[in-house]
């Protein structure tokens, strides 16, 4: 079985880019309407993700360049740069996450608290990136509790 043709690949990539643009276009509505947000080991600081080259520079591919090349894209898309004063924000992050380092959530929460935003970091010691989305993991009950609270 062979992979997708070049045309199929380009169509998929175009669809992905269009979806990303729609998400960016709708961010103002979402930001104003959000009451509670829950992030699971999220990449909430795109500048820091770029500095760390997370996932082989996925943020560069997603936003179309580096912060120097497309600064507006980073400013518009990075959650750390978007005020969300009306929402309660809960971030769940494991301390041994090697995909998205725990320090990204720590820094986000510190900065948002300084801006008087309602934000909470739920720390899961000795937990990696994928355990928090796995219903069979030992931390799953803590993740569910965050949804219910």
HELIX and SHEET records of a PDB file:
HELIX    1   1 UNK A    6  UNK A   33  1                                  28    
HELIX    2   2 UNK A   46  UNK A   52  1                                   7    
HELIX    3   3 UNK A   54  UNK A   63  1                                  10    
HELIX    4   4 UNK A   71  UNK A   77  1                                   7    
HELIX    5   5 UNK A   79  UNK A   81  5                                   3    
HELIX    6   6 UNK A  102  UNK A  114  1                                  13    
HELIX    7   7 UNK A  131  UNK A  133  5                                   3    
HELIX    8   8 UNK A  140  UNK A  148  1                                   9    
SHEET    1   A 3 UNK A  36  UNK A  40  0                                        
SHEET    2   A 3 UNK A  88  UNK A  94  1                                        
SHEET    3   A 3 UNK A 118  UNK A 124  1                                        
END                                                                             
